[in-house]
Amino acid sequence: MSSIISVKNLSKTYKRDKQEITVLNNISLEIERGDFIALMGPSGSGKTTLLNIIAGIDRPTNGNVIVADTNIASLSETQLAKWRSNTIGFIFQFYNLIPVLTAYENVELPLMLTPLTKAERKRQIELALSVVGLGDRMHHYPKQLSGGQEQRVAIARAIATDPDIFVADEPTGDLDRVSAEDVLTLLERLNKEFGKTIVMVTHDPHAAKRANTTHHLEKGDLIEQGV
């Protein structure tokens, strides 16, 4: 297996007034293609910042970040936006669904930026909703769905563009235990059946057990790795 994500000597600092705050401190991390990793650590440890840099949402202060054979730190904002839409599937704690759009229309949103025809988009959307078990709910609005179903629509939206990598930021943080288990099982299936690389931030040790490898951050340092 080869690395799909290579982080070398990565640091991230923010300036607040005259104070410089270090969020990530000289982190190096290799993630192999098809792996499922969890990033854990207390609040403020830097795990979400690391996830955002890997996903091209944020930029490092220092260091190299190679994701899917691309040095993303060297891309312009326009190039980065196109790269994200082709390479990364985003899953967040809060589902970020548009309430006035149906499940079908929410999943269609990222596909509107692609050259797919309407018929091709339809096939992708129906397949994605089928994978998450919501083929019979595609014309429902978010308010007509449970929290777990809303999260599965959000995952279907991420699946629709067939990205190589999924980044998940506390994907079960707003769900009850049963719905959380369903979502974790779905992520596990995306990893094992479809070979997707998944990087998940979680505070929940139970969720982290679904990953192949767990990395722990504390105060911006990568302190431990567990299998």
C-alpha positions in Angstrom: 0.0 0.0 0.0 1.2 3.6 -0.7 0.6 6.7 1.2 -2.4 8.8 0.0 -1.8 11.4 2.6 1.8 12.5 3.6 2.2 15.2 6.2 5.8 16.3 7.0 6.9 18.8 9.6 3.6 20.5 9.6 3.0 23.5 11.9 0.1 25.9 12.2 0.1 29.1 14.2 -2.4 31.9 14.5 -1.8 35.4 15.6 -4.1 37.0 18.2 -3.2 40.6 18.7 0.6 40.4 19.4 0.4 36.8 20.7 1.3 33.8 18.4 -0.7 30.7 19.2 0.7 27.3 18.0 -2.1 24.9 17.2 0.0 22.2 15.5 3.6 21.7 16.3 5.9 20.0 13.7 3.6 17.0 13.0 4.5 14.3 10.5 2.0 11.6 9.6 1.6 9.0 6.8 -1.8 7.6 5.9 -2.0 4.7 3.5 -4.5 4.5 0.7 -7.6 2.6 1.9 -6.9 3.2 5.6 -9.4 4.2 8.2 -7.9 6.4 10.9 -9.2 8.2 13.9 -7.8 11.4 15.3 -8.5 11.8 19.0 -7.5 14.3 21.6 -9.0 16.8 24.1 -10.7 20.0 22.9 -8.1 22.4 21.6 -5.6 19.6 20.8 -5.5 20.6 17.1 -7.2 17.5 15.6 -9.9 19.5 13.7 -7.2 21.9 12.4 -5.2 18.9 11.2 -8.2 17.5 9.5 -9.0 20.8 7.8 -5.5 21.1 6.5 -5.5 17.6 5.1 -8.9 18.5 3.4 -7.6 21.7 1.9 -9.9 23.9 4.0 -7.1 25.5 5.9 -3.4 26.1 5.1 -0.3 25.2 7.1 2.0 27.8 8.4 5.0 25.5 7.7 5.6 22.0 6.3 4.4 19.9 3.4 1.1 18.3 2.8 0.8 15.9 -0.1 -2.7 14.5 -0.6 -3.5 12.2 -3.5 -0.2 13.0 -5.2 -0.9 16.8 -5.0 1.1 19.3 -2.9 -2.0 21.2 -1.8 -0.1 24.0 -0.1 1.1 25.1 -3.5 -2.4 25.4 -5.0 -4.2 28.7 -5.6 -7.7 29.1 -4.0 -9.4 28.4 -7.3 -7.2 25.3 -7.9 -7.8 24.2 -4.3 -11.6 24.5 -4.6 -11.5 22.3 -7.8 -9.2 19.8 -6.1 -11.4 19.5 -3.0 -14.5 18.9 -5.2 -12.8 16.1 -7.0 -10.9 14.5 -4.2 -12.5 15.0 -0.8 -15.9 14.0 0.6 -16.9 16.0 3.7 -18.9 14.7 6.6 -19.6 17.0 9.6 -21.2 16.7 13.0 -23.9 19.0 11.9 -25.3 17.8 8.6 -25.3 21.1 6.7 -28.3 20.1 4.6 -30.3 22.8 2.9 -33.8 22.6 4.6 -35.7 23.8 1.5 -34.2 21.0 -0.7 -35.1 17.3 -0.7 -32.6 14.6 0.1 -32.2 14.1 -3.7 -31.6 17.8 -4.3 -29.1 18.0 -1.4 -27.1 15.1 -2.8 -27.2 16.7 -6.2 -25.6 20.0 -5.0 -21.9 19.0 -5.4 -22.7 17.3 -8.8 -23.9 20.6 -10.2 -20.2 21.7 -10.3 -19.3 18.7 -12.5 -19.7 18.2 -16.3 -22.2 15.3 -15.7 -25.5 15.3 -17.7 -28.8 15.4 -15.8 -29.2 11.7 -16.5 -25.7 10.9 -15.2 -26.3 13.0 -12.1 -29.6 11.1 -11.5 -27.8 7.8 -11.6 -25.1 9.0 -9.2 -27.6 10.4 -6.7 -29.8 7.3 -6.7 -26.7 5.1 -6.3 -25.4 7.2 -3.4 -28.8 7.3 -1.6 -29.1 3.5 -2.1 -25.7 2.9 -0.6 -26.8 4.7 2.6 -30.1 2.9 2.7 -32.3 5.9 1.8 -33.4 5.1 -1.7 -37.1 5.3 -0.5 -36.6 8.7 1.2 -35.0 10.7 -1.7 -38.0 13.1 -2.0 -38.2 13.8 1.7 -37.1 17.1 3.2 -34.6 17.2 6.1 -37.4 18.1 8.6 -39.1 14.9 7.6 -36.0 12.8 8.5 -34.5 11.7 11.8 -31.0 12.9 12.8 -29.5 9.6 11.7 -31.2 9.8 8.4 -30.0 13.4 7.9 -26.5 12.3 8.5 -26.8 9.5 6.0 -28.1 12.0 3.4 -24.9 14.1 4.2 -22.8 11.0 3.6 -24.6 10.3 0.4 -23.8 13.8 -0.7 -20.2 13.1 0.1 -20.3 9.8 -1.8 -22.0 11.2 -4.9 -18.8 12.6 -6.4 -16.9 9.3 -5.7 -14.0 11.0 -3.9 -10.8 9.1 -2.9 -10.8 10.4 0.7 -13.5 11.1 3.2 -12.9 13.5 6.1 -15.4 13.2 9.0 -15.4 15.7 11.8 -17.3 14.2 14.8 -19.8 12.5 12.5 -21.7 10.8 15.4 -21.4 13.7 17.8 -25.0 14.8 17.4 -26.6 11.4 17.2 -28.1 8.9 19.6 -26.3 5.6 20.1 -28.3 3.6 17.6 -28.0 6.2 14.9 -24.3 6.6 15.6 -23.8 2.8 15.2 -25.6 3.0 11.8 -23.3 5.8 10.6 -20.2 4.1 11.9 -21.2 0.9 10.1 -21.7 2.9 6.9 -18.2 4.5 7.2 -16.8 1.0 7.8 -18.5 -0.3 4.7 -17.2 2.6 2.6 -13.7 1.7 3.8 -13.9 -2.1 3.5 -16.2 -2.6 0.5 -15.3 0.5 -1.6 -11.7 1.0 -0.5 -12.2 4.6 0.5 -9.6 6.3 2.8 -11.3 7.8 5.9 -9.9 10.3 8.3 -12.2 10.8 11.3 -12.0 13.2 14.2 -13.8 11.9 17.2 -13.8 12.3 21.0 -15.7 9.0 21.4 -13.4 5.9 22.1 -16.3 3.7 21.0 -16.3 5.3 17.5 -12.5 5.3 17.3 -12.6 1.5 17.7 -14.1 1.2 14.2 -10.9 2.7 12.7 -7.9 0.7 11.9 -5.5 3.1 13.6 -5.9 5.8 16.2 -3.7 8.9 16.4 -3.7 11.0 19.6 -3.0 14.7 19.7 -2.4 16.8 22.7 -1.7 20.6 22.7 -0.7 20.4 19.0 1.7 17.4 19.3 1.1 14.0 17.9 1.8 12.0 21.1 0.7 8.5 20.4 -0.4 6.0 17.8 -2.5 2.9 18.6 -3.9 0.2 16.5 
